[in-house]
Amino acid sequence: MFKGFKKFISRGNMIDMAVGVVMGAAVTAVVNSIVNNLINPLIAMIFGKPNMNNLLTVTFNHSTISFGAILGALLNFLMIAVAVYFCILVPINKFRDMSESIFKKKDDEEEKKEIGTDQQTVDLLKEISEELKDIKSGEKSANQVEKSGEDQTEKQ
């Protein structure tokens, strides 16, 4: 039972998800601080209210619809999405691209070495073949020289 749980926890996807949750919580705290300490004061300067919760409200039969609160939540979401994209996803993708290119270069070098040894073997075999041909042709020419020498001595 514990082995299955350990295997489940050790999976890469589970670890990635845990890291994502922790990073998301950290980014959320930063974005909430930016919204509360920068954007809401700017909104207060423009509209005269410190946050958008009471901005653009409609009240009917003691029910209140707050479009300002919805806009504030959308603004928080967009800020978190931008922060996660530029602070987490872009650097991770750059790191993955760099590591893939490094591994690809190593694989290419290994293939070149393998091709290089294969090509060296082929070249060496070609040289041996040419030398054997030269030796055989040299023997033929030497035999021909000997035969022509014998023929000339016989004629005399």
C-alpha positions in Angstrom: 0.0 0.0 0.0 2.8 2.4 0.9 4.8 1.4 -2.2 1.8 2.4 -4.4 1.5 5.7 -2.6 5.2 6.4 -2.9 5.1 5.6 -6.6 2.1 8.0 -7.0 3.8 10.8 -5.1 7.1 10.3 -6.9 5.6 10.7 -10.4 6.9 13.8 -12.2 3.4 15.2 -12.8 2.5 15.1 -9.1 5.7 16.9 -8.2 5.2 19.5 -10.9 1.7 20.1 -9.7 2.9 20.5 -6.1 5.5 23.0 -7.2 2.8 24.8 -9.3 0.5 25.1 -6.3 3.3 26.5 -4.1 4.4 29.0 -6.8 0.8 30.0 -7.4 0.3 30.8 -3.8 3.5 32.9 -3.7 2.6 34.7 -6.9 -0.9 35.3 -5.6 0.5 37.1 -2.5 2.7 39.3 -4.7 -0.1 40.2 -7.1 -2.6 40.9 -4.2 0.0 43.2 -2.7 0.4 45.0 -6.1 -3.4 45.3 -6.5 -3.9 46.5 -2.9 -1.0 48.9 -2.7 -0.7 50.2 -6.3 -3.8 49.6 -8.4 -6.5 50.3 -5.7 -4.9 53.6 -4.7 -4.7 54.6 -8.4 -8.4 53.7 -8.7 -9.1 55.7 -5.6 -7.3 58.7 -7.1 -9.4 58.4 -10.3 -12.9 57.4 -9.0 -12.7 58.6 -5.4 -13.1 55.2 -3.8 -10.3 53.0 -2.4 -11.3 49.8 -4.2 -13.7 48.7 -6.9 -16.0 46.7 -4.7 -18.5 49.5 -4.3 -17.9 50.9 -7.7 -20.6 50.4 -10.4 -23.2 48.8 -8.1 -26.9 48.3 -8.8 -29.3 47.8 -6.0 -32.8 46.4 -6.5 -35.2 44.9 -3.9 -32.4 44.9 -1.3 -30.1 42.9 -3.6 -26.9 44.4 -4.8 -25.0 43.6 -8.0 -21.4 44.9 -7.8 -19.8 45.1 -11.2 -16.8 46.8 -9.6 -16.1 43.6 -7.5 -16.3 41.5 -10.7 -13.9 43.9 -12.4 -11.6 43.8 -9.4 -11.6 39.9 -9.5 -10.9 40.0 -13.2 -8.1 42.4 -12.7 -6.6 40.2 -10.0 -6.9 37.2 -12.3 -5.2 39.0 -15.2 -2.4 40.2 -13.0 -1.8 36.7 -11.6 -1.9 35.2 -15.1 0.6 37.7 -16.4 2.9 37.2 -13.4 2.8 33.4 -13.7 3.4 33.5 -17.4 6.4 35.9 -17.3 7.9 34.8 -14.0 7.4 31.0 -14.2 6.5 29.8 -17.7 8.8 31.8 -19.8 11.9 31.0 -17.7 11.0 27.3 -17.5 10.4 27.1 -21.3 13.8 28.9 -21.9 15.5 26.4 -19.6 13.8 23.4 -21.4 14.9 24.8 -24.8 18.4 25.3 -23.6 18.7 21.8 -22.1 17.1 20.2 -25.2 19.6 22.0 -27.4 22.5 20.9 -25.2 21.3 17.2 -25.2 20.7 17.4 -29.0 24.3 18.7 -29.6 25.7 15.9 -27.5 23.6 13.3 -29.4 24.7 14.9 -32.7 28.4 14.7 -31.7 28.0 11.1 -30.7 26.4 10.3 -34.1 29.2 12.1 -35.9 31.7 10.1 -33.9 29.9 6.9 -34.9 29.7 8.0 -38.5 33.3 9.0 -38.3 34.5 5.6 -37.2 32.3 3.9 -39.8 33.6 6.2 -42.5 37.2 5.6 -41.3 36.7 1.9 -41.5 35.3 2.2 -45.0 38.2 4.4 -46.1 40.7 2.0 -44.6 39.2 -0.9 -46.4 39.3 1.0 -49.7 43.0 1.8 -49.1 43.7 -1.9 -48.4 41.8 -2.9 -51.5 43.7 -0.4 -53.7 47.0 -1.6 -52.2 46.1 -5.3 -52.9 45.2 -4.3 -56.5 48.6 -2.5 -56.8 50.4 -5.6 -55.4 48.5 -7.9 -57.8 49.3 -5.6 -60.8 52.9 -5.3 -59.6 53.2 -9.1 -59.5 51.7 -9.3 -63.0 54.1 -6.7 -64.2 57.0 -8.4 -62.4 55.9 -11.8 -63.9 55.6 -10.2 -67.3 59.1 -8.7 -67.0 60.4 -12.1 -65.9 58.6 -13.8 -68.8 59.8 -11.3 -71.3 63.4 -11.7 -69.9 63.1 -15.4 -70.3 61.7 -15.1 -73.8 64.7 -12.9 -74.7 67.2 -15.3 -73.3 65.5 -18.2 -75.1 65.7 -16.3 -78.4 69.4 -15.7 -78.0 
